[in-house]
Amino acid sequence: MPKKSPPGLEKRHIHCSICALLGDREYATQTYGWEDEATFLPPVSNNLELVYDLAPGSSRASQLRKCPECNTFYLYTSDYEYLVNGTEDEETLARLTDDEAAEYMERDNGLGHT
């Protein structure tokens, strides 16, 4: 059973100038031909730093990212589907607990690619 993080540590994002602007889970989608309905991740998500690339070389991203200000971890994933007239792209950004982030790092054996 994983060790639990100390109380309060998981809530550090609340007072962060970056993470306070991000929900626990952010989702965006863009579909060719439907640009007026496209959604995007909040621009502040671009401030997160890549810690590990969990799928190096893949066209579908799976990355462990971290806030440089409060050290909160996030899992960023992207997916796409080729359609006859273009593509449908999806992005997800999910806030992780420290324990969840540690599990991703352990799963990657500490050999992630940044």
C-alpha positions as CSV (number, residue, x, y, z in Angstrom):
1,M,0.0,0.0,0.0
2,P,1.5,3.4,-1.0
3,K,2.4,5.8,1.7
4,K,0.0,8.7,2.0
5,S,1.3,12.3,1.6
6,P,1.2,14.5,4.6
7,P,-2.0,16.5,5.1
8,G,-2.0,19.9,3.4
9,L,0.7,19.0,0.9
10,E,-1.9,18.0,-1.6
11,K,-3.6,21.4,-1.4
12,R,-0.5,23.5,-2.1
13,H,-1.9,24.3,-5.6
14,I,-4.6,26.4,-4.2
15,H,-2.3,29.3,-3.5
16,C,-0.2,28.9,-6.6
17,S,-0.4,31.5,-9.4
18,I,-0.3,28.8,-12.0
19,C,-2.2,25.9,-10.5
20,A,-5.0,27.9,-8.9
21,L,-6.0,28.6,-12.5
22,L,-6.2,25.0,-13.4
23,G,-9.0,22.6,-12.5
24,D,-8.4,19.1,-11.2
25,R,-9.0,17.9,-14.8
26,E,-8.8,20.0,-17.9
27,Y,-10.0,18.7,-21.3
28,A,-9.7,20.2,-24.8
29,T,-10.8,19.1,-28.2
30,Q,-10.4,20.4,-31.8
31,T,-12.0,18.9,-34.9
32,Y,-11.1,19.9,-38.4
33,G,-14.0,21.8,-40.0
34,W,-15.5,22.7,-36.6
35,E,-13.0,25.3,-35.5
36,D,-15.7,27.5,-33.9
37,E,-16.4,24.7,-31.4
38,A,-12.7,24.1,-30.6
39,T,-11.6,24.2,-26.9
40,F,-8.1,24.5,-25.6
41,L,-6.3,23.9,-22.4
42,P,-5.9,27.0,-20.3
43,P,-2.8,29.0,-21.5
44,V,-1.3,28.9,-18.1
45,S,-0.8,25.1,-18.6
46,N,2.1,26.0,-20.9
47,N,4.0,27.0,-17.8
48,L,4.2,23.4,-16.5
49,E,7.5,21.7,-16.9
50,L,8.1,18.3,-18.5
51,V,9.4,15.8,-15.9
52,Y,9.0,12.5,-17.8
53,D,7.9,11.5,-21.2
54,L,6.1,8.3,-20.5
55,A,5.6,7.5,-24.2
56,P,8.8,8.6,-26.0
57,G,8.5,8.5,-29.8
58,S,4.8,8.1,-29.7
59,S,2.5,10.5,-31.6
60,R,0.1,10.2,-28.7
61,A,1.6,12.1,-25.7
62,S,1.7,10.8,-22.2
63,Q,3.8,13.0,-20.0
64,L,4.3,13.7,-16.3
65,R,4.5,17.5,-15.9
66,K,5.2,19.6,-12.8
67,C,4.5,23.1,-11.7
68,P,7.7,25.1,-11.3
69,E,6.1,27.2,-8.5
70,C,4.4,24.7,-6.2
71,N,5.7,21.3,-7.4
72,T,2.2,20.0,-8.1
73,F,2.2,17.1,-10.6
74,Y,0.0,16.6,-13.7
75,L,-0.5,13.9,-16.2
76,Y,-0.8,15.3,-19.7
77,T,-2.2,13.1,-22.5
78,S,-3.1,13.7,-26.1
79,D,-4.9,11.6,-28.6
80,Y,-6.2,12.0,-32.1
81,E,-8.3,10.2,-34.7
82,Y,-7.9,10.6,-38.4
83,L,-11.1,11.4,-40.2
84,V,-11.8,11.6,-43.9
85,N,-11.7,15.4,-43.9
86,G,-9.1,16.0,-41.2
87,T,-8.4,15.0,-37.6
88,E,-10.1,15.1,-34.2
89,D,-7.6,16.0,-31.5
90,E,-8.0,15.7,-27.7
91,E,-5.8,16.8,-24.8
92,T,-6.3,16.1,-21.1
93,L,-4.4,17.5,-18.1
94,A,-5.1,15.8,-14.8
95,R,-3.8,16.9,-11.4
96,L,-2.1,14.1,-9.6
97,T,-1.4,13.5,-5.9
98,D,2.3,13.1,-5.0
99,D,1.6,9.4,-4.5
100,E,0.2,9.0,-8.0
101,A,3.1,10.9,-9.5
102,A,5.5,8.7,-7.6
103,E,3.8,5.6,-9.1
104,Y,4.3,7.0,-12.6
105,M,8.0,7.6,-11.9
106,E,8.4,4.2,-10.4
107,R,6.6,2.6,-13.3
108,D,9.0,4.4,-15.7
109,N,11.9,3.1,-13.5
110,G,13.2,6.6,-13.2
111,L,14.4,6.5,-16.8
112,G,11.9,8.9,-18.2
113,H,12.9,11.2,-21.0
114,T,12.7,14.9,-20.5
